Amino acid sequence: MNTEKVLLYALVSFFYIVSPGPAVFLAIKNGVTTNMKFVVLSSLANILGLFLLSSISILGLGALLLGSAMLFTAMKIIGALYLIYLGIKQFLHSRSSFFFENKRSSMENRSYRACFIESFVLAATNPKPILFFVALFPQFIATDQPIASQFFILTATFMVISFSVLCCYGYIFRSAIGVLSEPSMLQWFHRITGGLFVFMGMSLLKLKNSQS
């Protein structure tokens, strides 16, 4: 695989990743309400979920999911419901006027395991990356060269970019925590992000596969 192909793939992947989506808003939420350890762990869990979806795509199961209306619909509904669930959690947080004052204690009570699972499930139940991988991989993988090595190069590139972008989002919003120091501002932050999660969940239900 030549350098030009990898760079072009990296550029396309960057613009796909940097555009706001569920993983980005989760990174922002973790950056505002917890600390960078949670952001890094959440970002790591996200790219592991993406690795799972990428593996499914390269093994041909992605095409099967896209070709089977029943399988695709089941995965789409699971992903959408999980996004809506996260949105409702955000709305519940916004109802606590003293949330910011108790932020540190609630952060300490939240386990790293829960943070990891939340982000991994969010990534693994989102069928959009499968659409991306299935559409893009054939454009960059040469069939006359070893598939496995090309797969790992493309997947590693995507994972590194995704991890970096999510950590940057978390860090930027973590640095702006002073702006959100007022309980009313934090309430609105939770309401907006909660609404975005619910909106993305509803939008995911409208996602169609190749057989729809």
Backbone as CSV, one residue per row, in Angstrom:
resi,resn,N_x,N_y,N_z,CA_x,CA_y,CA_z,C_x,C_y,C_z
1,MET,0.857,-1.193,0.000,0.000,0.000,0.000,0.895,1.245,0.000
2,ASN,0.716,2.099,-1.009,1.598,3.260,-1.115,1.177,4.387,-0.177
3,THR,2.131,5.288,0.059,1.931,6.379,1.015,0.802,7.305,0.600
4,GLU,0.677,7.562,-0.718,-0.363,8.475,-1.196,-1.751,7.962,-0.832
5,LYS,-1.964,6.653,-0.963,-3.259,6.069,-0.631,-3.567,6.208,0.857
6,VAL,-2.556,5.959,1.672,-2.744,6.046,3.119,-3.068,7.479,3.529
7,LEU,-2.362,8.444,2.946,-2.599,9.848,3.276,-4.000,10.291,2.846
8,LEU,-4.417,9.852,1.660,-5.755,10.194,1.186,-6.815,9.564,2.088
9,TYR,-6.595,8.306,2.462,-7.521,7.623,3.373,-7.569,8.344,4.719
10,ALA,-6.404,8.773,5.214,-6.334,9.484,6.493,-7.104,10.798,6.425
11,LEU,-7.002,11.491,5.297,-7.701,12.766,5.128,-9.213,12.559,5.140
12,VAL,-9.671,11.568,4.384,-11.106,11.270,4.343,-11.600,10.853,5.725
13,SER,-10.821,10.014,6.391,-11.191,9.539,7.724,-11.259,10.691,8.721
14,PHE,-10.307,11.618,8.626,-10.272,12.747,9.558,-11.549,13.564,9.475
15,PHE,-11.986,13.886,8.259,-13.190,14.702,8.114,-14.440,13.940,8.532
16,TYR,-14.409,12.613,8.370,-15.535,11.797,8.840,-15.576,11.796,10.369
17,ILE,-14.414,11.652,10.999,-14.325,11.548,12.463,-14.580,12.877,13.149
18,VAL,-14.014,13.967,12.589,-14.087,15.267,13.270,-15.493,15.860,13.237
19,SER,-16.328,15.400,12.304,-17.702,15.902,12.264,-18.452,15.395,13.496
20,PRO,-19.230,16.271,14.152,-19.900,15.892,15.400,-20.789,14.663,15.242
21,GLY,-20.620,13.729,16.148,-21.408,12.507,16.178,-21.501,12.008,17.606
22,PRO,-22.095,10.841,17.822,-22.262,10.322,19.184,-20.962,10.244,19.980
23,ALA,-19.885,9.738,19.363,-18.610,9.600,20.076,-18.037,10.964,20.461
24,VAL,-18.186,11.938,19.574,-17.687,13.282,19.855,-18.431,13.900,21.035
25,PHE,-19.760,13.788,21.033,-20.540,14.378,22.117,-20.300,13.647,23.440
26,LEU,-20.023,12.343,23.368,-19.695,11.618,24.589,-18.346,12.083,25.136
27,ALA,-17.387,12.324,24.247,-16.080,12.836,24.666,-16.226,14.222,25.291
28,ILE,-17.063,15.051,24.698,-17.307,16.393,25.239,-17.948,16.290,26.622
29,LYS,-18.935,15.407,26.744,-19.616,15.235,28.032,-18.634,14.783,29.106
30,ASN,-17.790,13.815,28.770,-16.805,13.330,29.737,-15.784,14.410,30.088
31,GLY,-15.423,15.217,29.086,-14.475,16.292,29.340,-15.025,17.324,30.298
32,VAL,-16.309,17.625,30.191,-16.928,18.650,31.030,-17.249,18.121,32.425
33,THR,-17.723,16.880,32.504,-18.242,16.382,33.780,-17.269,15.507,34.561
34,THR,-16.172,15.049,33.941,-15.223,14.202,34.668,-13.818,14.787,34.531
35,ASN,-12.853,13.965,34.118,-11.499,14.462,33.906,-10.884,13.756,32.707
36,MET,-9.635,14.071,32.408,-9.014,13.553,31.199,-8.760,12.052,31.258
37,LYS,-8.668,11.489,32.448,-8.507,10.032,32.540,-9.726,9.328,31.955
38,PHE,-10.910,9.868,32.280,-12.138,9.295,31.747,-12.240,9.535,30.242
39,VAL,-11.801,10.701,29.798,-11.828,11.007,28.364,-10.947,10.038,27.591
40,VAL,-9.726,9.819,28.090,-8.795,8.903,27.421,-9.344,7.479,27.423
41,LEU,-9.883,7.038,28.569,-10.439,5.688,28.655,-11.634,5.528,27.726
42,SER,-12.492,6.537,27.690,-13.659,6.509,26.812,-13.241,6.470,25.344
43,SER,-12.211,7.242,25.003,-11.719,7.265,23.620,-11.108,5.921,23.239
44,LEU,-10.404,5.300,24.186,-9.826,3.977,23.942,-10.915,2.941,23.708
45,ALA,-11.960,2.982,24.534,-13.078,2.052,24.372,-13.759,2.259,23.026
46,ASN,-13.869,3.520,22.618,-14.506,3.828,21.339,-13.750,3.224,20.170
47,ILE,-12.422,3.359,20.163,-11.663,2.837,19.022,-11.624,1.313,19.038
48,LEU,-11.751,0.692,20.217,-11.851,-0.767,20.260,-13.177,-1.223,19.652
49,GLY,-14.234,-0.458,19.920,-15.511,-0.746,19.279,-15.434,-0.564,17.776
50,LEU,-14.700,0.466,17.334,-14.505,0.689,15.901,-13.678,-0.438,15.278
51,PHE,-12.695,-0.952,16.027,-11.897,-2.076,15.530,-12.781,-3.300,15.305
52,LEU,-13.736,-3.504,16.221,-14.683,-4.615,16.064,-15.498,-4.450,14.786
53,LEU,-16.024,-3.234,14.568,-16.828,-2.983,13.367,-15.983,-3.091,12.103
54,SER,-14.735,-2.620,12.173,-13.843,-2.709,11.029,-13.537,-4.164,10.696
55,SER,-13.340,-4.978,11.720,-13.070,-6.405,11.517,-14.264,-7.095,10.877
56,ILE,-15.464,-6.729,11.367,-16.685,-7.292,10.794,-16.785,-6.944,9.311
57,SER,-16.448,-5.700,8.993,-16.542,-5.242,7.603,-15.556,-5.986,6.708
58,ILE,-14.310,-6.115,7.151,-13.287,-6.727,6.308,-13.518,-8.224,6.159
59,LEU,-14.179,-8.853,7.129,-14.463,-10.279,7.050,-15.692,-10.571,6.190
60,GLY,-16.337,-9.524,5.718,-17.496,-9.712,4.849,-18.813,-9.678,5.579
61,LEU,-18.770,-9.664,6.925,-20.012,-9.631,7.677,-20.696,-8.276,7.545
62,GLY,-19.887,-7.243,7.285,-20.474,-5.926,7.076,-21.394,-5.925,5.877
63,ALA,-20.937,-6.562,4.792,-21.774,-6.664,3.594,-23.029,-7.471,3.880
64,LEU,-22.877,-8.508,4.743,-24.037,-9.319,5.112,-25.052,-8.493,5.883
65,LEU,-24.554,-7.681,6.835,-25.447,-6.828,7.609,-26.162,-5.816,6.717
66,LEU,-25.405,-5.252,5.769,-25.993,-4.260,4.872,-26.965,-4.904,3.902
67,GLY,-26.726,-6.180,3.576,-27.596,-6.875,2.630,-28.825,-7.481,3.283
68,SER,-28.769,-7.710,4.584,-29.889,-8.310,5.304,-30.672,-7.213,6.012
69,ALA,-31.892,-7.011,5.555,-32.727,-5.964,6.150,-32.986,-6.241,7.627
70,MET,-33.193,-7.529,7.982,-33.517,-7.857,9.361,-32.334,-7.596,10.296
71,LEU,-31.131,-8.048,9.913,-29.952,-7.852,10.746,-29.613,-6.371,10.873
72,PHE,-29.690,-5.668,9.752,-29.363,-4.245,9.769,-30.345,-3.476,10.645
73,THR,-31.626,-3.797,10.515,-32.652,-3.110,11.296,-32.469,-3.370,12.786
74,ALA,-32.140,-4.625,13.144,-31.934,-4.975,14.547,-30.775,-4.178,15.131
75,MET,-29.666,-4.105,14.399,-28.505,-3.365,14.882,-28.811,-1.874,14.962
76,LYS,-29.558,-1.389,13.976,-29.909,0.033,13.948,-30.780,0.399,15.149
77,ILE,-31.743,-0.446,15.479,-32.645,-0.170,16.595,-31.882,-0.197,17.919
78,ILE,-30.993,-1.177,18.079,-30.200,-1.264,19.310,-29.354,-0.009,19.483
79,GLY,-28.683,0.409,18.404,-27.858,1.611,18.469,-28.670,2.856,18.756
80,ALA,-29.832,2.973,18.117,-30.688,4.146,18.316,-31.210,4.211,19.744
81,LEU,-31.647,3.071,20.276,-32.174,3.041,21.637,-31.093,3.396,22.656
82,TYR,-29.861,2.972,22.382,-28.775,3.288,23.310,-28.478,4.787,23.292
83,LEU,-28.514,5.398,22.119,-28.311,6.841,22.026,-29.407,7.595,22.769
84,ILE,-30.642,7.159,22.597,-31.770,7.799,23.277,-31.635,7.632,24.787
85,TYR,-31.173,6.454,25.205,-30.937,6.207,26.642,-29.901,7.175,27.204
86,LEU,-28.802,7.390,26.458,-27.780,8.340,26.900,-28.348,9.753,26.977
87,GLY,-29.211,10.100,26.015,-29.827,11.418,26.016,-30.713,11.631,27.236
88,ILE,-31.485,10.602,27.591,-32.348,10.696,28.762,-31.509,10.849,30.030
89,LYS,-30.374,10.134,30.093,-29.477,10.273,31.246,-28.990,11.706,31.382
90,GLN,-28.672,12.339,30.239,-28.223,13.725,30.275,-29.322,14.648,30.786
91,PHE,-30.552,14.420,30.340,-31.672,15.239,30.807,-31.856,15.087,32.318
92,LEU,-31.695,13.884,32.828,-31.834,13.657,34.268,-30.746,14.391,35.041
93,HIS,-29.526,14.435,34.473,-28.450,15.186,35.115,-28.787,16.677,35.169
94,SER,-29.423,17.174,34.123,-29.706,18.610,34.044,-30.706,19.048,35.098
95,ARG,-31.465,18.119,35.661,-32.475,18.462,36.658,-31.862,18.691,38.034
96,SER,-30.582,18.315,38.197,-29.920,18.517,39.491,-29.233,19.878,39.504
97,SER,-29.794,20.840,40.214,-29.231,22.180,40.219,-27.884,22.237,40.911
98,PHE,-27.597,21.244,41.769,-26.333,21.247,42.494,-25.337,20.280,41.861
99,PHE,-25.560,19.934,40.600,-24.709,18.919,39.954,-23.256,19.348,39.907
100,PHE,-23.011,20.612,39.573,-21.622,21.040,39.433,-20.877,20.950,40.765
101,GLU,-21.526,21.359,41.846,-20.875,21.301,43.138,-20.540,19.868,43.521
102,ASN,-21.390,18.917,43.111,-21.164,17.515,43.453,-20.442,16.766,42.356
103,LYS,-19.940,17.524,41.382,-19.312,16.887,40.221,-18.154,16.004,40.622
104,ARG,-17.289,16.485,41.516,-16.100,15.732,41.875,-16.461,14.428,42.580
105,SER,-17.417,14.490,43.510,-17.792,13.270,44.227,-18.480,12.280,43.306
106,SER,-19.321,12.774,42.388,-19.989,11.866,41.456,-18.996,11.261,40.490
107,MET,-17.951,12.043,40.142,-16.917,11.538,39.263,-16.166,10.401,39.938
108,GLU,-15.884,10.572,41.256,-15.152,9.548,41.973,-15.981,8.284,42.146
109,ASN,-17.308,8.458,42.248,-18.178,7.302,42.426,-18.396,6.541,41.125
110,ARG,-18.169,7.193,40.011,-18.351,6.535,38.722,-17.113,5.702,38.410
111,SER,-17.317,4.441,38.082,-16.184,3.553,37.860,-15.630,3.710,36.449
112,TYR,-14.351,3.400,36.312,-13.742,3.401,34.999,-14.390,2.329,34.109
113,ARG,-14.783,1.248,34.747,-15.421,0.164,33.988,-16.719,0.642,33.335
114,ALA,-17.526,1.377,34.098,-18.793,1.889,33.553,-18.530,2.836,32.392
115,CYS,-17.513,3.677,32.531,-17.141,4.615,31.464,-16.710,3.858,30.210
116,PHE,-15.901,2.818,30.410,-15.405,2.021,29.283,-16.557,1.327,28.562
117,ILE,-17.429,0.684,29.330,-18.546,-0.051,28.731,-19.466,0.890,27.967
118,GLU,-19.749,2.056,28.565,-20.640,3.033,27.924,-20.121,3.414,26.541
119,SER,-18.836,3.729,26.444,-18.268,4.170,25.175,-18.134,3.019,24.185
120,PHE,-17.759,1.834,24.678,-17.604,0.686,23.790,-18.943,0.293,23.162
121,VAL,-19.981,0.239,23.995,-21.310,-0.126,23.489,-21.801,0.914,22.487
122,LEU,-21.546,2.185,22.788,-21.950,3.256,21.875,-21.329,3.067,20.498
123,ALA,-20.037,2.714,20.461,-19.345,2.519,19.181,-19.784,1.230,18.502
124,ALA,-19.888,0.143,19.271,-20.163,-1.173,18.692,-21.583,-1.323,18.182
125,THR,-22.506,-0.495,18.671,-23.908,-0.611,18.242,-24.289,0.425,17.193
126,ASN,-23.301,1.159,16.691,-23.574,2.172,15.674,-23.244,1.609,14.292
127,PRO,-24.242,1.376,13.437,-23.972,0.787,12.118,-23.351,1.750,11.112
128,LYS,-23.308,3.043,11.439,-22.758,4.003,10.477,-21.297,3.731,10.128
129,PRO,-20.434,3.381,11.108,-19.048,3.054,10.727,-18.948,1.876,9.773
130,ILE,-19.876,0.913,9.888,-19.858,-0.212,8.954,-20.126,0.285,7.539
131,LEU,-21.082,1.202,7.399,-21.345,1.802,6.090,-20.090,2.482,5.558
132,PHE,-19.394,3.184,6.445,-18.175,3.898,6.066,-17.097,2.915,5.626
133,PHE,-16.850,1.888,6.447,-15.792,0.932,6.144,-16.087,0.134,4.871
134,VAL,-17.322,-0.340,4.754,-17.689,-1.136,3.582,-17.577,-0.317,2.302
135,ALA,-17.922,0.970,2.392,-17.858,1.839,1.213,-16.422,2.239,0.889
136,LEU,-15.601,2.412,1.927,-14.271,2.984,1.706,-13.168,1.947,1.510
137,PHE,-13.211,0.852,2.265,-12.128,-0.133,2.182,-11.845,-0.608,0.751
138,PRO,-12.882,-0.938,-0.031,-12.606,-1.416,-1.399,-11.886,-0.387,-2.268
139,GLN,-12.021,0.898,-1.914,-11.378,1.943,-2.709,-9.875,2.013,-2.457
140,PHE,-9.422,1.484,-1.324,-8.020,1.634,-0.936,-7.269,0.310,-0.808
141,ILE,-7.982,-0.804,-0.775,-7.326,-2.105,-0.639,-7.073,-2.706,-2.016
142,ALA,-5.825,-3.041,-2.269,-5.441,-3.675,-3.540,-5.579,-5.185,-3.397
143,THR,-6.370,-5.790,-4.278,-6.633,-7.225,-4.170,-5.431,-8.077,-4.560
144,ASP,-4.445,-7.484,-5.237,-3.266,-8.246,-5.630,-2.165,-8.201,-4.570
145,GLN,-2.475,-7.605,-3.408,-1.534,-7.536,-2.293,-2.182,-8.166,-1.064
146,PRO,-1.361,-8.560,-0.067,-1.916,-9.175,1.145,-2.990,-8.295,1.790
147,ILE,-4.185,-8.863,1.971,-5.311,-8.104,2.500,-5.114,-7.751,3.980
148,ALA,-4.581,-8.716,4.740,-4.473,-8.528,6.188,-3.626,-7.312,6.556
149,SER,-2.474,-7.171,5.915,-1.592,-6.046,6.237,-2.241,-4.717,5.871
150,GLN,-2.935,-4.657,4.743,-3.620,-3.434,4.331,-4.749,-3.096,5.305
151,PHE,-5.458,-4.136,5.739,-6.540,-3.948,6.695,-6.023,-3.321,7.978
152,PHE,-4.921,-3.831,8.494,-4.382,-3.310,9.748,-3.852,-1.884,9.585
153,ILE,-3.297,-1.582,8.436,-2.813,-0.215,8.197,-3.973,0.769,8.187
154,LEU,-5.029,0.434,7.434,-6.187,1.326,7.341,-6.911,1.447,8.679
155,THR,-7.073,0.318,9.352,-7.775,0.328,10.634,-6.979,1.083,11.689
156,ALA,-5.671,0.848,11.736,-4.820,1.546,12.708,-4.833,3.048,12.455
157,THR,-4.817,3.430,11.183,-4.868,4.852,10.832,-6.161,5.476,11.337
158,PHE,-7.273,4.795,11.106,-8.575,5.296,11.536,-8.636,5.388,13.057
159,MET,-8.111,4.375,13.748,-8.165,4.344,15.212,-7.314,5.453,15.836
160,VAL,-6.122,5.678,15.275,-5.237,6.725,15.802,-5.881,8.099,15.639
161,ILE,-6.447,8.347,14.453,-7.099,9.638,14.201,-8.298,9.817,15.127
162,SER,-9.103,8.764,15.251,-10.299,8.833,16.093,-9.926,9.082,17.552
163,PHE,-8.943,8.361,18.052,-8.506,8.534,19.441,-8.013,9.962,19.673
164,SER,-7.218,10.472,18.750,-6.656,11.820,18.892,-7.735,12.887,18.862
165,VAL,-8.671,12.750,17.922,-9.741,13.741,17.788,-10.627,13.762,19.030
166,LEU,-11.001,12.583,19.524,-11.869,12.519,20.702,-11.185,13.106,21.933
167,CYS,-9.900,12.795,22.102,-9.159,13.359,23.237,-9.051,14.881,23.121
168,CYS,-8.870,15.374,21.901,-8.795,16.826,21.691,-10.116,17.501,22.034
169,TYR,-11.220,16.905,21.588,-12.534,17.454,21.931,-12.711,17.500,23.444
170,GLY,-12.379,16.383,24.120,-12.519,16.323,25.564,-11.649,17.347,26.263
171,TYR,-10.417,17.515,25.796,-9.479,18.454,26.414,-9.930,19.903,26.217
172,ILE,-10.372,20.218,25.008,-10.815,21.586,24.715,-11.985,21.981,25.618
173,PHE,-12.957,21.092,25.727,-14.124,21.429,26.554,-13.803,21.329,28.039
174,ARG,-12.837,20.472,28.386,-12.386,20.425,29.774,-11.713,21.738,30.155
175,SER,-10.957,22.308,29.212,-10.267,23.581,29.448,-11.258,24.730,29.584
176,ALA,-12.449,24.553,28.997,-13.457,25.615,29.050,-14.423,25.412,30.210
177,ILE,-14.009,24.593,31.182,-14.910,24.274,32.290,-15.313,25.511,33.081
178,GLY,-14.442,26.546,33.083,-14.771,27.775,33.807,-16.025,28.425,33.277
179,VAL,-16.246,28.323,31.984,-17.446,28.898,31.371,-18.692,28.195,31.876
180,LEU,-18.522,26.898,32.221,-19.662,26.102,32.662,-19.709,25.945,34.178
181,SER,-19.016,26.836,34.882,-18.943,26.706,36.336,-20.263,27.044,37.028
182,GLU,-21.104,27.806,36.353,-22.405,28.128,36.926,-23.355,26.943,36.736
183,PRO,-24.087,26.537,37.800,-25.010,25.406,37.684,-25.996,25.558,36.530
184,SER,-26.485,26.787,36.303,-27.461,26.986,35.224,-26.844,26.710,33.858
185,MET,-25.569,27.106,33.686,-24.886,26.849,32.422,-24.692,25.353,32.215
186,LEU,-24.324,24.628,33.278,-24.114,23.192,33.179,-25.432,22.468,32.906
187,GLN,-26.511,22.995,33.478,-27.831,22.426,33.209,-28.148,22.511,31.718
188,TRP,-27.878,23.678,31.137,-28.154,23.844,29.707,-27.240,22.969,28.860
189,PHE,-26.007,22.798,29.316,-25.090,21.902,28.608,-25.668,20.486,28.548
190,HIS,-26.168,19.994,29.688,-26.733,18.645,29.732,-28.010,18.552,28.895
191,ARG,-28.814,19.613,28.913,-30.038,19.594,28.120,-29.726,19.551,26.623
192,ILE,-28.747,20.357,26.216,-28.386,20.404,24.791,-27.774,19.089,24.342
193,THR,-26.788,18.570,25.110,-26.160,17.305,24.712,-27.162,16.157,24.789
194,GLY,-28.056,16.199,25.798,-29.092,15.170,25.879,-30.003,15.201,24.665
195,GLY,-30.379,16.419,24.264,-31.210,16.563,23.069,-30.508,16.079,21.813
196,LEU,-29.194,16.329,21.733,-28.429,15.884,20.566,-28.350,14.358,20.509
197,PHE,-28.155,13.719,21.662,-28.116,12.257,21.693,-29.459,11.673,21.243
198,VAL,-30.548,12.246,21.759,-31.880,11.767,21.376,-32.109,11.998,19.883
199,PHE,-31.712,13.179,19.390,-31.870,13.498,17.961,-31.083,12.510,17.097
200,MET,-29.836,12.205,17.504,-29.022,11.265,16.723,-29.609,9.855,16.771
201,GLY,-30.201,9.509,17.920,-30.855,8.207,18.020,-32.048,8.116,17.078
202,MET,-32.850,9.170,17.038,-33.998,9.191,16.128,-33.542,9.195,14.670
203,SER,-32.444,9.917,14.383,-31.920,9.958,13.016,-31.397,8.596,12.589
204,LEU,-30.805,7.867,13.548,-30.264,6.544,13.239,-31.370,5.588,12.808
205,LEU,-32.565,5.772,13.355,-33.692,4.922,12.975,-34.079,5.110,11.507
206,LYS,-33.705,6.264,10.932,-34.034,6.539,9.528,-32.950,6.044,8.577
207,LEU,-31.821,5.564,9.144,-30.714,5.081,8.309,-31.158,3.864,7.525
208,LYS,-30.865,3.849,6.248,-31.296,2.749,5.375,-30.082,1.953,4.895
209,ASN,-30.313,0.655,4.687,-29.247,-0.172,4.119,-29.438,-0.293,2.614
210,SER,-28.574,-1.055,1.973,-28.592,-1.137,0.507,-29.835,-1.825,-0.031
211,GLN,-30.538,-2.570,0.841,-31.708,-3.299,0.386,-33.009,-2.581,0.712
212,SER,-32.885,-1.407,1.360,-34.108,-0.682,1.762,-34.641,0.142,0.597
